[in-house]
């Protein structure tokens, strides 16, 4: 990924959204739906050319008249300048010092609305500029919508997850196209005790026009559609998604299917939408949010991000594409043709092209600097480890730091490259290697969660008498835990490589008396009975050996 030195706004990011490639997944959990009363959002930033690293902007004061240069994330193109505010807030990753967190997924929408000449604010800039300027989720919505109103919207349709320590919102936005400035949008507060999600398909349909406490929207979100001839009914019947980004087979199968993969795990009634998730029952649309059957923990959120449709008809480990080792991944492109017919691979939550992912927890019972935690990981979430980064941290772990390697530059100390080594090794022998990853992953995350409970108590107590020392304390913990976890993973790769190289599985043997050395115990599992039967079915007696004819 090309590096850019950007004055006052250093953003290093890859292409989040590609034409014909659905990317990114967000899950949203309200206070009343979580086990500990925290709000949570998750985000997988998926792109084949996105280098996973942890961004950071310290709080800063600016003089009157100073300007902020804005560059488009996807291309690095200079878009323009906007006035800087007097004071910006500290941001670590996608969370600021006041526990405000923002994630996104791109849904595209009507193509004629995707370009707006002269627009300055692309969706990436919206996220990080807003995090530097907003203290609450509601304030974030106002900042974002004011920015696009004043400076134009330079992206296609986007869904945003916006959370603070009390509320969780979903906002969907799309530009007005050429000749008009800004965007139309709707934002809905997720009812407390409910959960939601979005994954590259606009999900807001009708909305309560008079409920200003729980629903915010652009004044012209309906009238603009009427002017364009896209809607002619009563205002109360207006559906944002059906108008600006109707769901089709791909929107359901590649996108809504990922939301369904989480919904079905927390509410037994969601199995009725299996046909919709497969892309074949589009009229049976899922609700925007649901009430879960049980409270959701941060551990469970981590599991949501590691889903491959296990236990469903879309299970990626079961069809022939999984190969002999039940690999739940498919190399791109997402769709392919045979004899002029188009077919598809599944698009699961966990995917090889994840640059980074996170789960934020905003906790109202703690001081802001301590209450916000960004559980951060790089690469495929199914093979990665989430590490806790307190939102009040003033330093970034070396292994996650911007500039420690990039997509075309390998670094021995970069978490992105270290975790990719493990995941890509696992893809070669998934059913043998991944169980070991899963065990190690859960051990490290369980340790981290246990440590956080103790750090919370100590830091909160210290914060009462010495805020600076408390900030240093949580920073040291965040940095040390992340760097230590990465180095543990580096050693783990070495162990896995030695054990599984050349298609064998080796274990250390016990020392023997009078032996100079002892060779390891070795097994050769081959491809498994099911695969051998497929070979025989396809080749007949081509590989059949005559009786007694072997060596």
Buried (B, 14 or more C-beta within 10 A) or exposed (E): BEBBEBEBBBBBBBBBBBEEBBBBBBBBBBBBBBEBBBBBBBBBBBBBBBBBBBBBBEEEEBEEEEEBBBBBBBEBEEBBBBEBBEEBBBBBBBBBBBBBBBBBBBBBBBEEBBEBEEBBBBBBBBBBBBBBBBBBBBBBBBBBBBBBBEBBBBBBBBBBBBBBBBBBBBBBBBBBBEEBBBBBBBBBBBBEBBBBBBBBBBBBBBBEEEEEEBBBBBEBBBBBBBEBEEBEEEEEEBBBBBBBBBBEEBBBBBBBBBBBBBBBBBBEEBEEBBBBBBBEBBEEBBBBBBBBEEBBBBBBBBBBBBBBBBEBEBBBBBBEBBBBBBBBBBEBEBEEEEEEEEEBBBBBBBBBBBBBBBBBBBBBEBBBBBBBBBBBBBBBBBBBBBBBBBBBBBBBBBBBBBEBBBBEEEBEBBBBBBBBBBBBBBBBBBBBBBEBBBEBBBEBBEEBBEEBEEBBEBBBEBBEEEEEEBBBBBBBBBBEBBBBBBBBBBEBBEEBEEBBEEEEBBEEEEEEEEEEEEEEEEEEEEEEEEBEEBEEEEEEEEEEEEEEEEE
